[in-house]
């Protein structure tokens, strides 16, 4: 039979599957994916480091782009941004692995 005739009958896919089985190839469906889970408790870490940020806030006055800004307001704004990322879940799906990162 010719190739177009095989394609019309749907036999080509069956022939390829049989050929792969007899040659010892594994199909991509049989491949197991690796699952990686990572939990990062960053919010408690930020709480522990926040007193140091408040103590070092007066040094922000020396930074040229922040000359007119209140250094304590800058520390509070940065702290709000860092603590607001709590509860973030990041999913990365690749061909070989699934990666899930949870930030507390």
Sine and cosine of phi, psi and omega as CSV:
sin_phi,cos_phi,sin_psi,cos_psi,sin_omega,cos_omega
0.00,0.00,0.45,-0.89,0.01,-1.00
-1.00,0.06,0.27,-0.96,-0.04,-1.00
-0.87,0.49,-0.71,0.71,0.02,-1.00
-0.89,0.46,-0.56,0.83,0.02,-1.00
-0.92,0.39,-0.62,0.78,0.04,-1.00
-0.91,0.41,-0.63,0.78,-0.01,-1.00
-0.92,0.39,-0.58,0.82,-0.01,-1.00
-0.92,0.39,-0.60,0.80,-0.05,-1.00
-0.99,0.11,-0.18,0.98,-0.03,-1.00
0.98,0.18,0.21,0.98,-0.03,-1.00
-0.99,0.17,-0.34,0.94,-0.04,-1.00
-0.89,0.46,-0.67,0.74,0.01,-1.00
-0.90,0.43,-0.64,0.77,0.03,-1.00
-0.91,0.42,-0.63,0.77,0.01,-1.00
-0.91,0.41,-0.65,0.76,0.01,-1.00
-0.91,0.41,-0.64,0.77,0.01,-1.00
-0.90,0.43,-0.68,0.73,0.04,-1.00
-0.90,0.44,-0.65,0.76,0.02,-1.00
-0.89,0.45,-0.65,0.76,0.01,-1.00
-0.92,0.38,-0.60,0.80,0.03,-1.00
-0.92,0.40,-0.67,0.74,-0.03,-1.00
-0.95,0.31,-0.47,0.88,0.02,-1.00
-0.99,0.12,-0.15,0.99,0.04,-1.00
1.00,0.03,0.27,0.96,0.04,-1.00
-0.99,0.17,0.54,-0.84,0.10,-1.00
-0.99,-0.15,0.64,-0.77,0.06,-1.00
-0.97,0.25,0.29,-0.96,-0.02,-1.00
-0.94,0.33,-0.33,0.95,0.02,-1.00
-0.95,0.31,-0.49,0.87,-0.02,-1.00
-0.98,0.19,-0.20,0.98,-0.02,-1.00
-0.95,0.31,0.82,-0.58,0.02,-1.00
-1.00,0.09,0.69,-0.72,0.04,-1.00
-1.00,0.03,0.55,-0.84,0.08,-1.00
-1.00,0.02,0.74,-0.67,0.03,-1.00
-0.93,-0.37,0.80,-0.60,-0.02,-1.00
-0.86,-0.51,0.81,-0.59,0.05,-1.00
-0.88,-0.47,0.71,-0.71,-0.02,-1.00
-0.71,-0.70,0.75,-0.66,0.01,-1.00
-0.89,-0.46,0.85,-0.53,-0.03,-1.00
-0.92,-0.40,0.95,-0.32,0.04,-1.00
-0.99,0.11,0.97,0.25,-0.07,-1.00
-0.99,0.15,-0.52,0.85,-0.05,-1.00
-0.88,0.48,-0.74,0.67,0.07,-1.00
-0.87,0.49,-0.55,0.83,0.05,-1.00
-0.90,0.43,-0.67,0.74,0.04,-1.00
-0.90,0.44,-0.60,0.80,0.04,-1.00
-0.91,0.42,-0.62,0.78,0.01,-1.00
-0.94,0.35,-0.53,0.85,-0.03,-1.00
-1.00,0.01,-0.16,0.99,-0.07,-1.00
-0.89,0.45,-0.58,0.81,0.06,-1.00
-0.87,0.50,-0.56,0.83,0.04,-1.00
-0.93,0.36,-0.58,0.82,0.04,-1.00
-0.91,0.41,-0.63,0.78,0.01,-1.00
-0.93,0.36,-0.61,0.79,0.03,-1.00
-0.93,0.37,-0.53,0.85,-0.02,-1.00
-1.00,-0.03,0.00,1.00,-0.04,-1.00
-0.86,0.51,-0.61,0.79,0.02,-1.00
-0.87,0.49,-0.38,0.93,0.05,-1.00
-0.94,0.34,-0.33,0.95,0.05,-1.00
-0.92,0.40,-0.32,0.95,0.03,-1.00
-0.91,0.42,-0.48,0.88,-0.03,-1.00
-0.98,0.21,-0.28,0.96,0.00,-1.00
-0.96,0.29,0.80,-0.59,-0.08,-1.00
-0.86,0.51,-0.67,0.74,-0.04,-1.00
-0.95,0.32,-0.28,0.96,-0.07,-1.00
-0.95,-0.31,0.43,0.90,-0.11,-0.99
-0.87,0.50,-0.67,0.74,-0.07,-1.00
-1.00,-0.04,0.11,0.99,-0.09,-1.00
-0.99,-0.16,0.56,-0.83,0.09,-1.00
-0.94,0.33,0.84,-0.54,-0.07,-1.00
-0.90,0.44,-0.55,0.83,0.01,-1.00
-0.95,0.33,-0.57,0.82,0.08,-1.00
-0.92,0.40,-0.58,0.81,0.04,-1.00
-0.92,0.40,-0.66,0.75,0.03,-1.00
-0.90,0.44,-0.67,0.74,0.02,-1.00
-0.91,0.42,-0.66,0.75,0.00,-1.00
-0.90,0.43,-0.68,0.73,0.04,-1.00
-0.91,0.41,-0.64,0.76,0.05,-1.00
-0.89,0.46,-0.62,0.78,0.05,-1.00
-0.90,0.44,-0.67,0.74,0.02,-1.00
-0.90,0.44,-0.71,0.70,-0.04,-1.00
-0.92,0.39,-0.62,0.78,0.01,-1.00
-0.98,0.19,-0.29,0.96,0.02,-1.00
-0.98,0.21,-0.22,0.97,0.03,-1.00
-0.98,0.18,-0.04,1.00,0.06,-1.00
-0.89,0.46,0.66,-0.75,-0.04,-1.00
1.00,0.02,0.05,1.00,0.01,-1.00
-0.97,0.23,0.72,-0.69,0.06,-1.00
-0.87,-0.49,0.80,-0.60,-0.02,-1.00
-0.91,-0.42,0.82,-0.58,0.05,-1.00
-0.93,-0.38,0.77,-0.63,0.08,-1.00
-0.81,-0.59,0.89,-0.46,0.02,-1.00
-0.93,-0.36,0.86,-0.51,0.09,-1.00
-0.88,-0.48,0.03,-1.00,0.00,-1.00
-0.91,0.40,-0.57,0.82,-0.09,-1.00
-0.99,-0.15,-0.35,0.94,-0.11,-0.99
-0.48,-0.88,0.40,-0.92,0.17,-0.99
-0.90,-0.43,0.77,-0.64,-0.04,-1.00
-0.86,-0.52,0.75,-0.66,0.01,-1.00
-0.78,-0.63,0.83,-0.55,-0.01,-1.00
-0.87,-0.49,0.82,-0.57,0.05,-1.00
-0.92,-0.39,0.78,-0.62,0.03,-1.00
-0.95,-0.32,0.85,-0.53,0.01,-1.00
-0.99,0.15,0.00,0.00,0.00,0.00
